[in-house]
Amino acid sequence: MAYNPRTGRELWRLSNNDAQVITPTPIVVGEQIVITGGNPTGARPIHAVRAGGTGDLTPATQGERGEHLDWTVERGSPYTPTPIAYRGIL
């Protein structure tokens, strides 16, 4: 979930029904917010959300892009990630 830092109101959410524990450290890369997260059962997704989205950004089917969800890797993140981006490489 993303929140407005001034008001605390929810801006958008991206659900993962497989996840029990998500430990994200989001980073901004250009116009995208890259979200990584661990899950002890193995889901460990990475998502790239385009800035400006509102409401529920969860795609109807797994792997599908959405209006503000540019891409997803279902099993690419370590359990407690701290991603970096440098010269276009995540």
PyMOL Python script that loads the backbone (N, CA, C, O; Angstrom):
from pymol import cmd

cmd.read_pdbstr("""\
ATOM      1  N   MET A   1       0.834  -1.177   0.000  1.00  0.00           N
ATOM      2  CA  MET A   1       0.000   0.000   0.000  1.00  0.00           C
ATOM      3  C   MET A   1       0.878   1.238   0.000  1.00  0.00           C
ATOM      4  O   MET A   1       1.981   1.237   0.546  1.00  0.00           O
ATOM      5  N   ALA A   2       0.380   2.278  -0.611  1.00  0.00           N
ATOM      6  CA  ALA A   2       1.080   3.564  -0.605  1.00  0.00           C
ATOM      7  C   ALA A   2       0.167   4.589   0.052  1.00  0.00           C
ATOM      8  O   ALA A   2      -1.044   4.594  -0.174  1.00  0.00           O
ATOM      9  N   TYR A   3       0.755   5.450   0.861  1.00  0.00           N
ATOM     10  CA  TYR A   3      -0.007   6.446   1.598  1.00  0.00           C
ATOM     11  C   TYR A   3       0.500   7.852   1.304  1.00  0.00           C
ATOM     12  O   TYR A   3       1.682   8.054   1.025  1.00  0.00           O
ATOM     13  N   ASN A   4      -0.405   8.814   1.371  1.00  0.00           N
ATOM     14  CA  ASN A   4      -0.037  10.217   1.257  1.00  0.00           C
ATOM     15  C   ASN A   4       0.688  10.594   2.545  1.00  0.00           C
ATOM     16  O   ASN A   4       0.114  10.458   3.626  1.00  0.00           O
ATOM     17  N   PRO A   5       1.933  11.063   2.462  1.00  0.00           N
ATOM     18  CA  PRO A   5       2.680  11.358   3.686  1.00  0.00           C
ATOM     19  C   PRO A   5       2.130  12.530   4.485  1.00  0.00           C
ATOM     20  O   PRO A   5       2.397  12.636   5.682  1.00  0.00           O
ATOM     21  N   ARG A   6       1.378  13.400   3.854  1.00  0.00           N
ATOM     22  CA  ARG A   6       0.804  14.550   4.571  1.00  0.00           C
ATOM     23  C   ARG A   6      -0.486  14.215   5.307  1.00  0.00           C
ATOM     24  O   ARG A   6      -0.724  14.693   6.417  1.00  0.00           O
ATOM     25  N   THR A   7      -1.326  13.379   4.670  1.00  0.00           N
ATOM     26  CA  THR A   7      -2.640  13.105   5.251  1.00  0.00           C
ATOM     27  C   THR A   7      -2.767  11.711   5.857  1.00  0.00           C
ATOM     28  O   THR A   7      -3.639  11.470   6.691  1.00  0.00           O
ATOM     29  N   GLY A   8      -1.891  10.789   5.433  1.00  0.00           N
ATOM     30  CA  GLY A   8      -1.993   9.415   5.902  1.00  0.00           C
ATOM     31  C   GLY A   8      -3.034   8.598   5.146  1.00  0.00           C
ATOM     32  O   GLY A   8      -3.228   7.420   5.448  1.00  0.00           O
ATOM     33  N   ARG A   9      -3.706   9.200   4.171  1.00  0.00           N
ATOM     34  CA  ARG A   9      -4.717   8.471   3.397  1.00  0.00           C
ATOM     35  C   ARG A   9      -4.063   7.521   2.403  1.00  0.00           C
ATOM     36  O   ARG A   9      -3.010   7.811   1.834  1.00  0.00           O
ATOM     37  N   GLU A  10      -4.711   6.385   2.211  1.00  0.00           N
ATOM     38  CA  GLU A  10      -4.212   5.407   1.251  1.00  0.00           C
ATOM     39  C   GLU A  10      -4.335   5.960  -0.166  1.00  0.00           C
ATOM     40  O   GLU A  10      -5.385   6.480  -0.545  1.00  0.00           O
ATOM     41  N   LEU A  11      -3.253   5.846  -0.951  1.00  0.00           N
ATOM     42  CA  LEU A  11      -3.271   6.257  -2.347  1.00  0.00           C
ATOM     43  C   LEU A  11      -3.600   5.071  -3.256  1.00  0.00           C
ATOM     44  O   LEU A  11      -4.458   5.167  -4.133  1.00  0.00           O
ATOM     45  N   TRP A  12      -2.907   3.957  -3.033  1.00  0.00           N
ATOM     46  CA  TRP A  12      -3.156   2.755  -3.827  1.00  0.00           C
ATOM     47  C   TRP A  12      -2.720   1.517  -3.061  1.00  0.00           C
ATOM     48  O   TRP A  12      -2.030   1.596  -2.045  1.00  0.00           O
ATOM     49  N   ARG A  13      -3.146   0.376  -3.579  1.00  0.00           N
ATOM     50  CA  ARG A  13      -2.778  -0.912  -2.984  1.00  0.00           C
ATOM     51  C   ARG A  13      -2.555  -1.926  -4.087  1.00  0.00           C
ATOM     52  O   ARG A  13      -3.155  -1.851  -5.159  1.00  0.00           O
ATOM     53  N   LEU A  14      -1.683  -2.871  -3.800  1.00  0.00           N
ATOM     54  CA  LEU A  14      -1.379  -3.967  -4.707  1.00  0.00           C
ATOM     55  C   LEU A  14      -1.385  -5.223  -3.851  1.00  0.00           C
ATOM     56  O   LEU A  14      -0.508  -5.403  -3.006  1.00  0.00           O
ATOM     57  N   SER A  15      -2.361  -6.087  -4.060  1.00  0.00           N
ATOM     58  CA  SER A  15      -2.538  -7.261  -3.203  1.00  0.00           C
ATOM     59  C   SER A  15      -1.799  -8.464  -3.753  1.00  0.00           C
ATOM     60  O   SER A  15      -1.636  -8.616  -4.964  1.00  0.00           O
ATOM     61  N   ASN A  16      -1.356  -9.314  -2.844  1.00  0.00           N
ATOM     62  CA  ASN A  16      -0.740 -10.591  -3.181  1.00  0.00           C
ATOM     63  C   ASN A  16      -1.331 -11.601  -2.218  1.00  0.00           C
ATOM     64  O   ASN A  16      -0.899 -11.698  -1.069  1.00  0.00           O
ATOM     65  N   ASN A  17      -2.318 -12.353  -2.682  1.00  0.00           N
ATOM     66  CA  ASN A  17      -3.023 -13.281  -1.790  1.00  0.00           C
ATOM     67  C   ASN A  17      -2.141 -14.407  -1.287  1.00  0.00           C
ATOM     68  O   ASN A  17      -2.474 -15.047  -0.290  1.00  0.00           O
ATOM     69  N   ASP A  18      -1.002 -14.668  -1.964  1.00  0.00           N
ATOM     70  CA  ASP A  18      -0.072 -15.709  -1.524  1.00  0.00           C
ATOM     71  C   ASP A  18       0.740 -15.287  -0.313  1.00  0.00           C
ATOM     72  O   ASP A  18       1.215 -16.129   0.449  1.00  0.00           O
ATOM     73  N   ALA A  19       0.899 -13.992  -0.137  1.00  0.00           N
ATOM     74  CA  ALA A  19       1.854 -13.482   0.836  1.00  0.00           C
ATOM     75  C   ALA A  19       1.334 -13.543   2.266  1.00  0.00           C
ATOM     76  O   ALA A  19       0.175 -13.229   2.537  1.00  0.00           O
ATOM     77  N   GLN A  20       2.208 -13.952   3.166  1.00  0.00           N
ATOM     78  CA  GLN A  20       1.915 -13.883   4.585  1.00  0.00           C
ATOM     79  C   GLN A  20       2.688 -12.740   5.218  1.00  0.00           C
ATOM     80  O   GLN A  20       2.176 -12.040   6.091  1.00  0.00           O
ATOM     81  N   VAL A  21       3.922 -12.555   4.775  1.00  0.00           N
ATOM     82  CA  VAL A  21       4.770 -11.491   5.293  1.00  0.00           C
ATOM     83  C   VAL A  21       5.436 -10.816   4.098  1.00  0.00           C
ATOM     84  O   VAL A  21       6.106 -11.478   3.306  1.00  0.00           O
ATOM     85  N   ILE A  22       5.261  -9.529   3.967  1.00  0.00           N
ATOM     86  CA  ILE A  22       5.939  -8.766   2.927  1.00  0.00           C
ATOM     87  C   ILE A  22       6.819  -7.743   3.631  1.00  0.00           C
ATOM     88  O   ILE A  22       6.358  -7.029   4.521  1.00  0.00           O
ATOM     89  N   THR A  23       8.071  -7.674   3.236  1.00  0.00           N
ATOM     90  CA  THR A  23       9.013  -6.759   3.877  1.00  0.00           C
ATOM     91  C   THR A  23       9.640  -5.860   2.821  1.00  0.00           C
ATOM     92  O   THR A  23      10.826  -6.006   2.524  1.00  0.00           O
ATOM     93  N   PRO A  24       8.876  -4.933   2.244  1.00  0.00           N
ATOM     94  CA  PRO A  24       9.385  -4.154   1.126  1.00  0.00           C
ATOM     95  C   PRO A  24      10.258  -2.971   1.539  1.00  0.00           C
ATOM     96  O   PRO A  24      10.101  -2.393   2.615  1.00  0.00           O
ATOM     97  N   THR A  25      11.164  -2.643   0.659  1.00  0.00           N
ATOM     98  CA  THR A  25      11.899  -1.391   0.702  1.00  0.00           C
ATOM     99  C   THR A  25      11.709  -0.779  -0.680  1.00  0.00           C
ATOM    100  O   THR A  25      12.518  -1.032  -1.573  1.00  0.00           O
ATOM    101  N   PRO A  26      10.666   0.016  -0.881  1.00  0.00           N
ATOM    102  CA  PRO A  26      10.406   0.551  -2.224  1.00  0.00           C
ATOM    103  C   PRO A  26      11.449   1.594  -2.615  1.00  0.00           C
ATOM    104  O   PRO A  26      11.965   2.327  -1.771  1.00  0.00           O
ATOM    105  N   ILE A  27      11.747   1.642  -3.913  1.00  0.00           N
ATOM    106  CA  ILE A  27      12.631   2.675  -4.439  1.00  0.00           C
ATOM    107  C   ILE A  27      11.977   3.290  -5.667  1.00  0.00           C
ATOM    108  O   ILE A  27      11.184   2.640  -6.348  1.00  0.00           O
ATOM    109  N   VAL A  28      12.308   4.529  -5.944  1.00  0.00           N
ATOM    110  CA  VAL A  28      11.791   5.209  -7.122  1.00  0.00           C
ATOM    111  C   VAL A  28      12.864   5.171  -8.192  1.00  0.00           C
ATOM    112  O   VAL A  28      14.008   5.561  -7.961  1.00  0.00           O
ATOM    113  N   VAL A  29      12.478   4.694  -9.370  1.00  0.00           N
ATOM    114  CA  VAL A  29      13.374   4.609 -10.522  1.00  0.00           C
ATOM    115  C   VAL A  29      12.655   5.293 -11.677  1.00  0.00           C
ATOM    116  O   VAL A  29      11.763   4.707 -12.290  1.00  0.00           O
ATOM    117  N   GLY A  30      13.036   6.516 -11.971  1.00  0.00           N
ATOM    118  CA  GLY A  30      12.340   7.275 -13.009  1.00  0.00           C
ATOM    119  C   GLY A  30      10.904   7.526 -12.604  1.00  0.00           C
ATOM    120  O   GLY A  30      10.646   8.128 -11.561  1.00  0.00           O
ATOM    121  N   GLU A  31       9.965   7.069 -13.423  1.00  0.00           N
ATOM    122  CA  GLU A  31       8.534   7.226 -13.139  1.00  0.00           C
ATOM    123  C   GLU A  31       7.931   5.996 -12.466  1.00  0.00           C
ATOM    124  O   GLU A  31       6.715   5.927 -12.286  1.00  0.00           O
ATOM    125  N   GLN A  32       8.760   5.029 -12.096  1.00  0.00           N
ATOM    126  CA  GLN A  32       8.264   3.802 -11.494  1.00  0.00           C
ATOM    127  C   GLN A  32       8.677   3.698 -10.032  1.00  0.00           C
ATOM    128  O   GLN A  32       9.724   4.195  -9.616  1.00  0.00           O
ATOM    129  N   ILE A  33       7.820   3.039  -9.276  1.00  0.00           N
ATOM    130  CA  ILE A  33       8.114   2.682  -7.896  1.00  0.00           C
ATOM    131  C   ILE A  33       8.331   1.172  -7.915  1.00  0.00           C
ATOM    132  O   ILE A  33       7.419   0.414  -8.244  1.00  0.00           O
ATOM    133  N   VAL A  34       9.536   0.740  -7.563  1.00  0.00           N
ATOM    134  CA  VAL A  34       9.860  -0.685  -7.580  1.00  0.00           C
ATOM    135  C   VAL A  34       9.693  -1.208  -6.161  1.00  0.00           C
ATOM    136  O   VAL A  34      10.291  -0.701  -5.212  1.00  0.00           O
ATOM    137  N   ILE A  35       8.856  -2.245  -6.046  1.00  0.00           N
ATOM    138  CA  ILE A  35       8.507  -2.815  -4.751  1.00  0.00           C
ATOM    139  C   ILE A  35       8.973  -4.260  -4.733  1.00  0.00           C
ATOM    140  O   ILE A  35       8.610  -5.052  -5.603  1.00  0.00           O
ATOM    141  N   THR A  36       9.774  -4.593  -3.742  1.00  0.00           N
ATOM    142  CA  THR A  36      10.248  -5.960  -3.583  1.00  0.00           C
ATOM    143  C   THR A  36       9.732  -6.473  -2.253  1.00  0.00           C
ATOM    144  O   THR A  36       9.376  -5.678  -1.383  1.00  0.00           O
ATOM    145  N   GLY A  37       9.684  -7.771  -2.078  1.00  0.00           N
ATOM    146  CA  GLY A  37       9.208  -8.252  -0.796  1.00  0.00           C
ATOM    147  C   GLY A  37       9.415  -9.722  -0.605  1.00  0.00           C
ATOM    148  O   GLY A  37       9.274 -10.510  -1.540  1.00  0.00           O
ATOM    149  N   GLY A  38       9.749 -10.095   0.609  1.00  0.00           N
ATOM    150  CA  GLY A  38       9.962 -11.493   0.930  1.00  0.00           C
ATOM    151  C   GLY A  38       8.716 -12.159   1.452  1.00  0.00           C
ATOM    152  O   GLY A  38       7.771 -11.496   1.879  1.00  0.00           O
ATOM    153  N   ASN A  39       8.722 -13.437   1.415  1.00  0.00           N
ATOM    154  CA  ASN A  39       7.627 -14.244   1.911  1.00  0.00           C
ATOM    155  C   ASN A  39       8.209 -15.609   2.252  1.00  0.00           C
ATOM    156  O   ASN A  39       8.790 -16.258   1.383  1.00  0.00           O
ATOM    157  N   PRO A  40       8.070 -16.054   3.478  1.00  0.00           N
ATOM    158  CA  PRO A  40       8.682 -17.330   3.842  1.00  0.00           C
ATOM    159  C   PRO A  40       8.170 -18.516   3.027  1.00  0.00           C
ATOM    160  O   PRO A  40       8.846 -19.543   2.963  1.00  0.00           O
ATOM    161  N   THR A  41       6.990 -18.403   2.399  1.00  0.00           N
ATOM    162  CA  THR A  41       6.484 -19.527   1.596  1.00  0.00           C
ATOM    163  C   THR A  41       7.031 -19.503   0.179  1.00  0.00           C
ATOM    164  O   THR A  41       6.764 -20.425  -0.591  1.00  0.00           O
ATOM    165  N   GLY A  42       7.801 -18.460  -0.195  1.00  0.00           N
ATOM    166  CA  GLY A  42       8.489 -18.480  -1.470  1.00  0.00           C
ATOM    167  C   GLY A  42       7.972 -17.565  -2.554  1.00  0.00           C
ATOM    168  O   GLY A  42       8.546 -17.576  -3.643  1.00  0.00           O
ATOM    169  N   ALA A  43       6.925 -16.767  -2.345  1.00  0.00           N
ATOM    170  CA  ALA A  43       6.401 -15.931  -3.422  1.00  0.00           C
ATOM    171  C   ALA A  43       7.419 -14.885  -3.854  1.00  0.00           C
ATOM    172  O   ALA A  43       7.763 -14.833  -5.035  1.00  0.00           O
ATOM    173  N   ARG A  44       7.904 -14.066  -2.964  1.00  0.00           N
ATOM    174  CA  ARG A  44       8.976 -13.102  -3.182  1.00  0.00           C
ATOM    175  C   ARG A  44       8.868 -12.317  -4.491  1.00  0.00           C
ATOM    176  O   ARG A  44       9.764 -12.407  -5.331  1.00  0.00           O
ATOM    177  N   PRO A  45       7.803 -11.555  -4.679  1.00  0.00           N
ATOM    178  CA  PRO A  45       7.608 -10.828  -5.935  1.00  0.00           C
ATOM    179  C   PRO A  45       8.398  -9.520  -6.007  1.00  0.00           C
ATOM    180  O   PRO A  45       8.834  -8.977  -4.991  1.00  0.00           O
ATOM    181  N   ILE A  46       8.567  -9.034  -7.233  1.00  0.00           N
ATOM    182  CA  ILE A  46       9.072  -7.695  -7.507  1.00  0.00           C
ATOM    183  C   ILE A  46       8.045  -7.051  -8.433  1.00  0.00           C
ATOM    184  O   ILE A  46       7.670  -7.638  -9.448  1.00  0.00           O
ATOM    185  N   HIS A  47       7.590  -5.851  -8.090  1.00  0.00           N
ATOM    186  CA  HIS A  47       6.604  -5.139  -8.904  1.00  0.00           C
ATOM    187  C   HIS A  47       7.150  -3.774  -9.286  1.00  0.00           C
ATOM    188  O   HIS A  47       7.879  -3.149  -8.517  1.00  0.00           O
ATOM    189  N   ALA A  48       6.793  -3.317 -10.475  1.00  0.00           N
ATOM    190  CA  ALA A  48       7.102  -1.957 -10.908  1.00  0.00           C
ATOM    191  C   ALA A  48       5.782  -1.233 -11.133  1.00  0.00           C
ATOM    192  O   ALA A  48       5.044  -1.544 -12.068  1.00  0.00           O
ATOM    193  N   VAL A  49       5.493  -0.272 -10.272  1.00  0.00           N
ATOM    194  CA  VAL A  49       4.240   0.489 -10.316  1.00  0.00           C
ATOM    195  C   VAL A  49       4.551   1.883 -10.862  1.00  0.00           C
ATOM    196  O   VAL A  49       5.455   2.556 -10.368  1.00  0.00           O
ATOM    197  N   ARG A  50       3.818   2.308 -11.859  1.00  0.00           N
ATOM    198  CA  ARG A  50       3.984   3.647 -12.402  1.00  0.00           C
ATOM    199  C   ARG A  50       3.352   4.650 -11.450  1.00  0.00           C
ATOM    200  O   ARG A  50       2.216   4.470 -11.013  1.00  0.00           O
ATOM    201  N   ALA A  51       4.085   5.694 -11.135  1.00  0.00           N
ATOM    202  CA  ALA A  51       3.600   6.731 -10.216  1.00  0.00           C
ATOM    203  C   ALA A  51       2.291   7.325 -10.730  1.00  0.00           C
ATOM    204  O   ALA A  51       2.072   7.425 -11.937  1.00  0.00           O
ATOM    205  N   GLY A  52       1.436   7.712  -9.808  1.00  0.00           N
ATOM    206  CA  GLY A  52       0.176   8.369 -10.148  1.00  0.00           C
ATOM    207  C   GLY A  52      -1.056   7.499 -10.049  1.00  0.00           C
ATOM    208  O   GLY A  52      -2.171   7.983 -10.245  1.00  0.00           O
ATOM    209  N   GLY A  53      -0.879   6.219  -9.747  1.00  0.00           N
ATOM    210  CA  GLY A  53      -2.029   5.327  -9.638  1.00  0.00           C
ATOM    211  C   GLY A  53      -2.829   5.584  -8.376  1.00  0.00           C
ATOM    212  O   GLY A  53      -2.314   6.128  -7.399  1.00  0.00           O
ATOM    213  N   THR A  54      -4.095   5.187  -8.406  1.00  0.00           N
ATOM    214  CA  THR A  54      -4.960   5.288  -7.232  1.00  0.00           C
ATOM    215  C   THR A  54      -5.824   4.039  -7.140  1.00  0.00           C
ATOM    216  O   THR A  54      -6.087   3.379  -8.146  1.00  0.00           O
ATOM    217  N   GLY A  55      -6.262   3.721  -5.929  1.00  0.00           N
ATOM    218  CA  GLY A  55      -7.146   2.585  -5.735  1.00  0.00           C
ATOM    219  C   GLY A  55      -6.407   1.259  -5.767  1.00  0.00           C
ATOM    220  O   GLY A  55      -5.211   1.198  -5.482  1.00  0.00           O
ATOM    221  N   ASP A  56      -7.124   0.198  -6.114  1.00  0.00           N
ATOM    222  CA  ASP A  56      -6.566  -1.153  -6.145  1.00  0.00           C
ATOM    223  C   ASP A  56      -5.879  -1.379  -7.490  1.00  0.00           C
ATOM    224  O   ASP A  56      -6.539  -1.367  -8.528  1.00  0.00           O
ATOM    225  N   LEU A  57      -4.562  -1.585  -7.483  1.00  0.00           N
ATOM    226  CA  LEU A  57      -3.792  -1.792  -8.710  1.00  0.00           C
ATOM    227  C   LEU A  57      -3.578  -3.269  -9.019  1.00  0.00           C
ATOM    228  O   LEU A  57      -2.881  -3.602  -9.978  1.00  0.00           O
ATOM    229  N   THR A  58      -4.164  -4.154  -8.227  1.00  0.00           N
ATOM    230  CA  THR A  58      -3.989  -5.590  -8.400  1.00  0.00           C
ATOM    231  C   THR A  58      -4.593  -6.038  -9.724  1.00  0.00           C
ATOM    232  O   THR A  58      -5.769  -5.777  -9.977  1.00  0.00           O
ATOM    233  N   PRO A  59      -3.805  -6.718 -10.590  1.00  0.00           N
ATOM    234  CA  PRO A  59      -4.372  -7.195 -11.855  1.00  0.00           C
ATOM    235  C   PRO A  59      -5.358  -8.329 -11.623  1.00  0.00           C
ATOM    236  O   PRO A  59      -5.289  -9.024 -10.610  1.00  0.00           O
ATOM    237  N   ALA A  60      -6.280  -8.513 -12.570  1.00  0.00           N
ATOM    238  CA  ALA A  60      -7.302  -9.555 -12.455  1.00  0.00           C
ATOM    239  C   ALA A  60      -6.686 -10.946 -12.479  1.00  0.00           C
ATOM    240  O   ALA A  60      -7.160 -11.843 -11.783  1.00  0.00           O
ATOM    241  N   THR A  61      -5.632 -11.137 -13.275  1.00  0.00           N
ATOM    242  CA  THR A  61      -4.961 -12.429 -13.329  1.00  0.00           C
ATOM    243  C   THR A  61      -3.477 -12.242 -13.067  1.00  0.00           C
ATOM    244  O   THR A  61      -2.905 -11.199 -13.385  1.00  0.00           O
ATOM    245  N   GLN A  62      -2.863 -13.253 -12.490  1.00  0.00           N
ATOM    246  CA  GLN A  62      -1.443 -13.197 -12.141  1.00  0.00           C
ATOM    247  C   GLN A  62      -0.600 -12.986 -13.396  1.00  0.00           C
ATOM    248  O   GLN A  62      -0.838 -13.624 -14.421  1.00  0.00           O
ATOM    249  N   GLY A  63       0.380 -12.096 -13.314  1.00  0.00           N
ATOM    250  CA  GLY A  63       1.265 -11.822 -14.434  1.00  0.00           C
ATOM    251  C   GLY A  63       0.748 -10.772 -15.411  1.00  0.00           C
ATOM    252  O   GLY A  63       1.476 -10.353 -16.311  1.00  0.00           O
ATOM    253  N   GLU A  64      -0.487 -10.350 -15.244  1.00  0.00           N
ATOM    254  CA  GLU A  64      -1.085  -9.358 -16.136  1.00  0.00           C
ATOM    255  C   GLU A  64      -0.615  -7.955 -15.764  1.00  0.00           C
ATOM    256  O   GLU A  64      -0.434  -7.649 -14.586  1.00  0.00           O
ATOM    257  N   ARG A  65      -0.420  -7.110 -16.761  1.00  0.00           N
ATOM    258  CA  ARG A  65      -0.109  -5.711 -16.510  1.00  0.00           C
ATOM    259  C   ARG A  65      -1.404  -4.972 -16.229  1.00  0.00           C
ATOM    260  O   ARG A  65      -2.481  -5.399 -16.643  1.00  0.00           O
ATOM    261  N   GLY A  66      -1.288  -3.872 -15.529  1.00  0.00           N
ATOM    262  CA  GLY A  66      -2.447  -3.042 -15.265  1.00  0.00           C
ATOM    263  C   GLY A  66      -2.180  -1.629 -15.750  1.00  0.00           C
ATOM    264  O   GLY A  66      -1.124  -1.345 -16.315  1.00  0.00           O
ATOM    265  N   GLU A  67      -3.130  -0.756 -15.528  1.00  0.00           N
ATOM    266  CA  GLU A  67      -2.971   0.626 -15.966  1.00  0.00           C
ATOM    267  C   GLU A  67      -1.738   1.269 -15.328  1.00  0.00           C
ATOM    268  O   GLU A  67      -1.046   2.055 -15.975  1.00  0.00           O
ATOM    269  N   HIS A  68      -1.465   0.946 -14.088  1.00  0.00           N
ATOM    270  CA  HIS A  68      -0.314   1.510 -13.394  1.00  0.00           C
ATOM    271  C   HIS A  68       0.681   0.453 -12.935  1.00  0.00           C
ATOM    272  O   HIS A  68       1.675   0.787 -12.291  1.00  0.00           O
ATOM    273  N   LEU A  69       0.439  -0.802 -13.249  1.00  0.00           N
ATOM    274  CA  LEU A  69       1.385  -1.873 -12.932  1.00  0.00           C
ATOM    275  C   LEU A  69       2.120  -2.230 -14.219  1.00  0.00           C
ATOM    276  O   LEU A  69       1.550  -2.866 -15.105  1.00  0.00           O
ATOM    277  N   ASP A  70       3.398  -1.817 -14.325  1.00  0.00           N
ATOM    278  CA  ASP A  70       4.146  -2.026 -15.560  1.00  0.00           C
ATOM    279  C   ASP A  70       4.655  -3.451 -15.714  1.00  0.00           C
ATOM    280  O   ASP A  70       4.572  -4.025 -16.800  1.00  0.00           O
ATOM    281  N   TRP A  71       5.180  -4.029 -14.640  1.00  0.00           N
ATOM    282  CA  TRP A  71       5.647  -5.410 -14.722  1.00  0.00           C
ATOM    283  C   TRP A  71       5.756  -6.033 -13.343  1.00  0.00           C
ATOM    284  O   TRP A  71       5.812  -5.344 -12.324  1.00  0.00           O
ATOM    285  N   THR A  72       5.783  -7.359 -13.341  1.00  0.00           N
ATOM    286  CA  THR A  72       5.909  -8.141 -12.109  1.00  0.00           C
ATOM    287  C   THR A  72       6.803  -9.345 -12.383  1.00  0.00           C
ATOM    288  O   THR A  72       6.704  -9.977 -13.435  1.00  0.00           O
ATOM    289  N   VAL A  73       7.668  -9.653 -11.437  1.00  0.00           N
ATOM    290  CA  VAL A  73       8.425 -10.903 -11.432  1.00  0.00           C
ATOM    291  C   VAL A  73       7.938 -11.631 -10.185  1.00  0.00           C
ATOM    292  O   VAL A  73       8.104 -11.138  -9.069  1.00  0.00           O
ATOM    293  N   GLU A  74       7.343 -12.796 -10.374  1.00  0.00           N
ATOM    294  CA  GLU A  74       6.695 -13.486  -9.252  1.00  0.00           C
ATOM    295  C   GLU A  74       7.666 -14.031  -8.213  1.00  0.00           C
ATOM    296  O   GLU A  74       7.333 -14.055  -7.028  1.00  0.00           O
ATOM    297  N   ARG A  75       8.846 -14.465  -8.616  1.00  0.00           N
ATOM    298  CA  ARG A  75       9.787 -15.094  -7.678  1.00  0.00           C
ATOM    299  C   ARG A  75      11.202 -14.581  -7.927  1.00  0.00           C
ATOM    300  O   ARG A  75      12.073 -15.334  -8.365  1.00  0.00           O
ATOM    301  N   GLY A  76      11.427 -13.305  -7.647  1.00  0.00           N
ATOM    302  CA  GLY A  76      12.735 -12.756  -7.917  1.00  0.00           C
ATOM    303  C   GLY A  76      13.405 -12.064  -6.751  1.00  0.00           C
ATOM    304  O   GLY A  76      14.593 -11.752  -6.819  1.00  0.00           O
ATOM    305  N   SER A  77      12.676 -11.819  -5.694  1.00  0.00           N
ATOM    306  CA  SER A  77      13.182 -11.012  -4.590  1.00  0.00           C
ATOM    307  C   SER A  77      13.702 -11.875  -3.446  1.00  0.00           C
ATOM    308  O   SER A  77      13.142 -12.936  -3.171  1.00  0.00           O
ATOM    309  N   PRO A  78      14.764 -11.436  -2.777  1.00  0.00           N
ATOM    310  CA  PRO A  78      15.154 -12.114  -1.546  1.00  0.00           C
ATOM    311  C   PRO A  78      14.145 -11.805  -0.434  1.00  0.00           C
ATOM    312  O   PRO A  78      13.257 -10.971  -0.607  1.00  0.00           O
ATOM    313  N   TYR A  79      14.290 -12.476   0.692  1.00  0.00           N
ATOM    314  CA  TYR A  79      13.321 -12.312   1.783  1.00  0.00           C
ATOM    315  C   TYR A  79      13.302 -10.882   2.336  1.00  0.00           C
ATOM    316  O   TYR A  79      12.226 -10.300   2.481  1.00  0.00           O
ATOM    317  N   THR A  80      14.444 -10.318   2.639  1.00  0.00           N
ATOM    318  CA  THR A  80      14.503  -8.953   3.158  1.00  0.00           C
ATOM    319  C   THR A  80      15.369  -8.120   2.209  1.00  0.00           C
ATOM    320  O   THR A  80      16.560  -7.935   2.462  1.00  0.00           O
ATOM    321  N   PRO A  81      14.786  -7.621   1.129  1.00  0.00           N
ATOM    322  CA  PRO A  81      15.559  -6.935   0.109  1.00  0.00           C
ATOM    323  C   PRO A  81      15.785  -5.455   0.405  1.00  0.00           C
ATOM    324  O   PRO A  81      14.988  -4.818   1.093  1.00  0.00           O
ATOM    325  N   THR A  82      16.852  -4.933  -0.110  1.00  0.00           N
ATOM    326  CA  THR A  82      17.107  -3.512  -0.165  1.00  0.00           C
ATOM    327  C   THR A  82      17.633  -3.254  -1.582  1.00  0.00           C
ATOM    328  O   THR A  82      18.844  -3.257  -1.804  1.00  0.00           O
ATOM    329  N   PRO A  83      16.737  -3.035  -2.528  1.00  0.00           N
ATOM    330  CA  PRO A  83      17.147  -2.902  -3.931  1.00  0.00           C
ATOM    331  C   PRO A  83      17.854  -1.577  -4.203  1.00  0.00           C
ATOM    332  O   PRO A  83      17.697  -0.606  -3.464  1.00  0.00           O
ATOM    333  N   ILE A  84      18.629  -1.562  -5.272  1.00  0.00           N
ATOM    334  CA  ILE A  84      19.234  -0.330  -5.757  1.00  0.00           C
ATOM    335  C   ILE A  84      19.066  -0.308  -7.276  1.00  0.00           C
ATOM    336  O   ILE A  84      18.913  -1.351  -7.912  1.00  0.00           O
ATOM    337  N   ALA A  85      19.097   0.876  -7.835  1.00  0.00           N
ATOM    338  CA  ALA A  85      19.087   1.047  -9.283  1.00  0.00           C
ATOM    339  C   ALA A  85      20.256   1.956  -9.636  1.00  0.00           C
ATOM    340  O   ALA A  85      20.480   2.986  -9.001  1.00  0.00           O
ATOM    341  N   TYR A  86      20.996   1.550 -10.665  1.00  0.00           N
ATOM    342  CA  TYR A  86      22.152   2.331 -11.092  1.00  0.00           C
ATOM    343  C   TYR A  86      22.268   2.240 -12.605  1.00  0.00           C
ATOM    344  O   TYR A  86      22.419   1.152 -13.161  1.00  0.00           O
ATOM    345  N   ARG A  87      22.195   3.391 -13.268  1.00  0.00           N
ATOM    346  CA  ARG A  87      22.329   3.465 -14.725  1.00  0.00           C
ATOM    347  C   ARG A  87      21.389   2.510 -15.444  1.00  0.00           C
ATOM    348  O   ARG A  87      21.788   1.818 -16.381  1.00  0.00           O
ATOM    349  N   GLY A  88      20.141   2.479 -14.999  1.00  0.00           N
ATOM    350  CA  GLY A  88      19.126   1.683 -15.653  1.00  0.00           C
ATOM    351  C   GLY A  88      19.108   0.208 -15.304  1.00  0.00           C
ATOM    352  O   GLY A  88      18.335  -0.548 -15.892  1.00  0.00           O
ATOM    353  N   ILE A  89      19.929  -0.221 -14.371  1.00  0.00           N
ATOM    354  CA  ILE A  89      19.962  -1.619 -13.960  1.00  0.00           C
ATOM    355  C   ILE A  89      19.450  -1.714 -12.532  1.00  0.00           C
ATOM    356  O   ILE A  89      19.918  -1.001 -11.644  1.00  0.00           O
ATOM    357  N   LEU A  90      18.473  -2.612 -12.317  1.00  0.00           N
ATOM    358  CA  LEU A  90      17.901  -2.822 -10.988  1.00  0.00           C
ATOM    359  C   LEU A  90      18.651  -3.941 -10.316  1.00  0.00           C
ATOM    360  O   LEU A  90      18.341  -4.296  -9.178  1.00  0.00           O
TER     361      LEU A  90
END
""", "prot")
cmd.dss("prot")
cmd.show_as("cartoon", "prot")
cmd.util.cbc("prot")
cmd.orient("prot")
